[in-house]
């Protein structure tokens, strides 16, 4: 009976220590996560006051959050009596395994760093990157978030973006709008070109300089094809695009230009 009582006392002592340690671990985790969140908010506040670029600010915030979470986990494991050197070796082994399985993560991370340093685009820019066109919402550690014009959030790996062609439509002060106009074969193309230059220049948000360009682009069986090219700020591209097409149609019709109609000549030979 005494032996049974000793076992019960040992078990009670062990469970008490285990429960106390478990409660301490939970408390450490909650307090640690709260402190990490507090540090993140303070860091964002300091960076905002310094007017740091939003892209770089998010990147720094993500890096600090990941680092502090790793430190918190190591500290909790050390409190539990687990040797941190053993944990480091375990992390290294897991890292090798993960690196072998997902080697692209490291390349995405490196590419993300280069994107922040070289700065080919920033948050809010309208770009085409890795074949995806849209507005940059976030440049993360591994992926970049692009919101496409049809409002679809698209995540693209940083390595794919950095290794492909990047077009930044926001970087320059203005952009050329590419329009076409099909004329009838019998239409006066000189008068049509002059009319379109005047009408397109009056479209809202079309820049006076560079001036609207209207020239013959191609010839078809119907007649000459005009290249109509107004210039505007990137924010007004689609408004100028649609208003320009409507202006081409309405101005030519109002001026009495014949509508372009496909025509074919049929030659009949008597036997």
C-alpha positions in Angstrom: 0.0 0.0 0.0 2.8 2.4 0.8 4.3 1.6 -2.6 1.0 2.4 -4.3 0.8 5.7 -2.3 4.3 6.6 -3.4 3.4 6.0 -7.1 0.3 8.1 -6.7 2.3 10.9 -5.1 4.9 10.8 -7.9 2.2 10.8 -10.5 0.4 13.7 -8.9 3.7 15.6 -8.7 4.5 14.9 -12.3 1.1 15.9 -13.5 1.2 19.1 -11.4 4.6 20.0 -12.9 3.3 19.1 -16.4 0.1 21.2 -16.0 2.1 24.1 -14.6 4.5 24.0 -17.5 1.7 23.6 -20.0 -0.1 26.6 -18.6 3.2 28.6 -18.7 3.8 27.6 -22.3 0.3 28.8 -23.3 0.8 32.0 -21.4 4.2 32.6 -23.0 2.7 31.9 -26.4 -0.2 34.3 -25.9 2.0 37.1 -24.4 4.7 36.5 -27.0 2.3 36.7 -29.9 0.8 39.9 -28.4 4.3 41.4 -28.1 5.1 40.4 -31.7 2.0 42.1 -32.9 2.8 45.2 -30.8 6.4 45.4 -32.3 4.9 45.0 -35.8 2.5 47.9 -35.2 5.2 50.1 -33.7 7.5 49.3 -36.6 4.8 50.1 -39.2 4.2 53.4 -37.4 7.9 54.4 -37.5 8.2 53.4 -41.1 5.1 55.3 -42.1 6.4 58.4 -40.3 9.7 58.0 -42.2 7.6 57.8 -45.5 9.1 54.4 -46.4 7.8 52.9 -49.6 4.8 50.6 -48.9 6.4 47.7 -50.7 9.6 47.8 -48.6 7.5 48.4 -45.5 5.5 45.2 -46.0 8.7 43.3 -46.8 10.4 44.5 -43.6 7.3 43.7 -41.5 7.0 40.2 -42.9 10.7 39.5 -42.2 10.6 40.8 -38.6 7.4 38.9 -37.9 8.9 35.6 -39.1 12.1 36.1 -37.2 10.4 37.0 -33.9 8.1 34.0 -34.2 11.1 31.7 -34.6 12.7 33.2 -31.5 9.5 32.7 -29.6 9.3 29.1 -30.5 13.0 28.5 -29.6 12.5 30.2 -26.2 9.4 28.1 -25.4 11.3 24.9 -26.3 14.2 26.0 -24.2 11.8 26.6 -21.2 10.4 23.1 -21.7 13.9 21.6 -21.4 14.5 20.9 -25.1 18.1 21.7 -26.1 18.0 24.5 -28.6 21.1 23.1 -30.4 19.0 19.9 -31.0 16.2 22.1 -32.2 18.5 24.0 -34.5 19.8 20.7 -36.0 16.2 19.6 -36.4 15.3 22.8 -38.1 18.3 22.5 -40.4 17.3 18.9 -41.3 13.8 20.0 -42.0 15.1 22.9 -44.0 17.1 20.6 -46.2 14.1 18.3 -46.7 11.9 21.2 -47.5 14.5 22.7 -49.8 14.8 19.5 -51.7 11.0 19.2 -52.0 10.3 22.9 -52.8 13.4 24.3 -54.2 11.4 27.1 -55.8 10.7 28.7 -52.5 14.3 29.9 -52.1 14.4 31.2 -55.6 11.1 33.0 -55.0 12.6 34.5 -51.8 15.7 35.7 -53.6 13.7 37.1 -56.5 11.5 39.0 -54.0 14.5 40.6 -52.5 15.8 41.7 -55.9 12.3 43.1 -56.8 12.4 45.3 -53.7 16.0 46.4 -54.2 15.9 47.0 -58.0 12.4 48.5 -57.8 11.0 47.7 -61.2 7.5 48.4 -59.8 5.8 49.3 -56.6 2.4 48.8 -54.9 -0.3 50.5 -57.0 1.5 50.3 -60.3 -0.3 48.9 -63.4 2.0 46.3 -64.9 2.3 43.2 -67.0 4.5 40.7 -65.2 4.9 37.0 -66.0 2.0 37.3 -68.5 -0.4 38.7 -65.9 -1.7 42.3 -66.4 -3.1 44.2 -63.4 -2.5 46.4 -60.4 0.2 45.5 -57.9 -1.4 45.0 -54.5 1.5 43.4 -52.5 5.0 42.2 -53.0 5.4 39.3 -50.5 8.3 37.2 -49.4 7.5 34.5 -52.0 4.7 35.8 -54.2 3.4 39.0 -55.7 -0.3 39.8 -55.6 -1.8 41.3 -58.7 -5.4 42.4 -59.1 -6.4 42.0 -62.7 -8.7 44.5 -64.5 -11.6 42.0 -64.2 -11.1 42.1 -60.4 -9.4 38.7 -59.9 -6.7 38.5 -57.3 -3.8 36.6 -58.9 -0.7 35.4 -57.0 2.4 35.0 -59.1 5.7 33.6 -57.9 8.5 36.2 -57.5 11.0 34.0 -59.4 8.6 33.8 -62.4 8.2 37.6 -62.4 11.9 38.3 -62.1 12.8 35.9 -64.8 10.3 37.2 -67.3 9.5 40.5 -69.1 8.1 43.2 -66.9 6.1 46.1 -68.4 5.3 49.0 -66.1 2.6 51.1 -67.6 2.6 53.6 -64.7 6.3 54.4 -64.8 6.0 57.0 -67.7 4.0 60.2 -67.7 1.7 59.2 -70.6 0.7 56.3 -72.8 -0.3 55.9 -76.4 -3.7 54.4 -77.2 -3.8 52.1 -80.2 -6.9 52.5 -82.3 -7.7 51.5 -85.9 -10.1 52.9 -88.5 -11.2 51.1 -91.6 -12.1 53.4 -94.5 -14.0 52.6 -97.7 -11.9 52.3 -100.8 -13.6 55.4 -102.4 -13.3 57.6 -99.3 -11.1 60.7 -99.2 -8.5 59.4 -96.8 -6.8 62.8 -96.5 -10.0 64.5 -95.3 -10.7 61.6 -93.0 -7.3 61.8 -91.4 -7.6 65.5 -90.8 -11.1 65.1 -89.4 -10.0 62.4 -87.0 -7.1 64.4 -85.7 -9.4 67.3 -84.8 -12.1 65.2 -83.3 -9.8 62.9 -81.2 -7.9 65.9 -79.9 -11.2 67.1 -78.3 -11.9 63.8 -76.5 -11.6 64.3 -72.7 -8.2 63.5 -71.2 -6.4 63.3 -74.5 -3.1 65.1 -74.2 -2.4 68.0 -76.5 1.3 67.0 -76.6 2.2 64.6 -78.1 -0.4 65.4 -80.7 -2.9 62.8 -82.0 -1.3 60.7 -84.8 -3.5 59.5 -87.7 -1.7 57.8 -90.6 -2.3 55.0 -93.1 -1.4 51.7 -91.4 -2.4 49.0 -93.9 -4.5 48.2 -97.0 -7.3 45.7 -97.3 -9.7 44.6 -100.0 -12.2 47.0 -98.3 -9.9 50.1 -98.4 -7.1 51.7 -96.4 -6.8 51.1 -92.6 -5.9 54.1 -90.5 -3.8 54.0 -87.3 -5.4 56.4 -84.9 -3.1 57.1 -81.9 -4.1 59.6 -79.2 -2.0 60.0 -76.0 -3.2 60.1 -72.4 -2.3 59.4 -68.8 -2.4 55.7 -67.8 -5.3 56.4 -65.4 -7.5 57.5 -68.4 -6.4 54.8 -70.9 -9.7 52.8 -71.2 -11.9 56.0 -71.1 -9.9 57.4 -74.0 -9.9 54.0 -75.7 -13.7 53.6 -75.7 -14.4 57.3 -76.3 -12.0 57.3 -79.2 -13.7 54.4 -80.9 -17.0 56.1 -80.5 -15.7 59.4 -81.8 -14.2 57.7 -84.9 -17.6 56.0 -85.7 -19.7 59.1 -85.1 -17.5 61.7 -86.7 -17.0 59.8 -89.9 -20.8 59.0 -90.2 -21.7 62.7 -89.5 -19.3 63.9 -92.1 -20.9 61.7 -94.8 -18.0 59.2 -95.3 -19.2 56.0 -97.0 -19.3 53.0 -94.7 -16.6 50.4 -95.5 -18.2 47.5 -97.3 -16.3 44.4 -98.5 -16.3 44.2 -102.3 -15.3 41.5 -104.7 -15.0 41.6 -108.5 -16.4 38.6 -110.3 -15.2 38.1 -113.9 -17.4 35.8 -116.0 -15.9 34.4 -119.2 -18.1 32.9 -121.8 -16.8 29.5 -123.1 
